[in-house]
């Protein structure tokens, strides 16, 4: 393969979106040129609106809660997005203790297992790209295990015996941005 072909391939690979939702499946770009797909069944999707976002929505079903936020190019978060989301999540669900049991950072992904009030665990997957943030709460841990294993082939999930939480909620950073000021116009 010539140098020109290698450059074209690198540009094409870099321009692939890290996350996408289509055909009732969420898909994630891994270290290969392929996408890891996770099919969603019986989900509720809500479009979210704010003057600072280009596109935003939430997806909720029995297994996951996902919030996708694509901000305008002139928008900046007023802090670290994942920390703000965790604080917001904790506040809205009135969680007293939100202990991190595991944290893995790979490429544009952060994976966390959180213990909630010393009762059950939740799995958080955070994906970031230019002007795009995706927050996923995985209640059963299935998506978490499979996606993290795509990056770390020797990953061993050690939370099988833990009680998994089931949370039914309707929250959104975007929906409450005007009250909470998570992001606004950058200077």
N, C-alpha and C positions, 0 to 999 in steps of 0.2 A: 504494500500500500504506500503510495506516495505521500510526501509531506502535506501537499494540498488536501488530499483526501482525509488525512488525519486531523487537520485543522477543521475542515467542514464537519467531520464526525464529532469532534469535541464541542463545536458550537451548537450543533443539533442536540447533543446530549445535555448541554448546559441549559438550553432553552426549554427543555421538557418541564412541564409543571411538576412540582414535588407531590402535590395532592390534586385529585380531581374526583368529582362525583358525576357519574353517568350510568345509565342503564341499571338503576337500582343497586349500584355497587359503589363503594368508596375505593379508590385506588391510590397507591402510594409508590412513588419512585424509590427504588432501592439502589444499591451500589451498581447494579447492572443496568442495562438499557431497558429492562422489562419493568412492568408494574406489578406489584402485589395487590390483588383485588380481594375485597371482603364484601360479600353480598349482604344487603340489608333486606329484611323482611318486615312487613307491616310497620312502616315508620310514618312519623308525622313530621312534615317539613314546614317551617315558617320562615318567610322572608323577613329580614330585619332592615330598618331604615334609620339613617342618621346622616346629617349633612357632610360628615367627614368620611363616609365610606362609599366605595364604588359598588360593592356587592357584599351582602352579608345574609346568613341564614343559620337556622338551627335545625338539627335533625334529632329526633328522639324516638327510641323504641325500647323494647325490654332489655336490650343488651348494652346499648351505648347512648350517650348524649354528646352531640357534636355541635360546636359553634365555629363557623367559618367567618372570618373578617378580612376583607380586602379594603384597605384604606386608600384614600386619595394620596397622590404623590406629595401633596403639601400638608400631610397630616403626620403628627408624631404622637407616640404613646407618652403619657406622663409618668413613666416608670417602666420597669421590666414587665412585659406583657404577661408572662406566666405567673409571676408573683402576684400581680394585680388580679389575675383570674382566680388563683387559689384563695386569696383574701376575700374576694367577692363571693366565691362559692361557699366558703366557710361562713361568712356573714349571712347569706341568704338561707342556708340550711341550718343555721344556728348550731354550728359545730363548735364544741369547746376545745377539743384536742384534734390536731390534724398532723400526725407524726409521719415523717418520711421514712419508710422502711427500705426502699431501694431507689436508686437514681442512676440512670444510664444516659449518657449523651453520645449520640452517634450522628454525624453529618448534621442535617438541619432538624434533627429530632431530639426531644427529651422524653424519656420514659420514667415514670415515677409510680411506685406503689405507696399508697397512703393509708395509714390506720386511722379510722374515724372513731373518736371518743372511746378508744380501746374496746370497740365492739366488733367492727367489721372492716374490711379493706376495700378500697377503690383503686382503679388503675387509671393513671393520667398519661395521655400521649399529647405532646405539644409539638407542632410543626411550624417552623417559621421560614419565610422567604421574603424577598423584597416586597414590602407593602402587604404581605399576606400572613395571617396567623390562623392556625387551626388548633382548637382545644377539644380534646376528646376525653370523656369520662367513660371508661370501659368497666361495667359492673361485674361481669363474669371473668374477665381477664383473658378471654379467648383471642380477641384481636391483639391485645398487648403481647401475649406470648408468641403468636405467629409472626407479627411484624418485627418484634425485636430479634427473633430467631433468623429473620431474613438478613439482618445486619451482623449479628454475632452468632455464627454457626454453632458455637459451643455453649450457648446460653442455656442455663439450667434454671427453670422456674422453681422457686422454693416456697410457694405460698398455696399449694394445693389444699392443705389442711385448714387454712384460714377461712373464716366466715366471710362470704362475699356479700357486699351490700347491694341492695336494690333501691334505687332512688328514683322517684317519679317527680320530676320538677319541670318548670317552665321558666327558666331564667335566661337572661341574655345581657352580656356586657354592652352590646350595641343598643339594645332597648333602653338601658338605663344610663347611657353615656351622658345625656343632657343633665342628669341629676348628679352623677358621680364624677364626671370629668376624667374618664379613662384615657381619652385622647382628644386632641384638638389641633387647630392649625399651627403648623410649625413656622418659625420665623425665617 
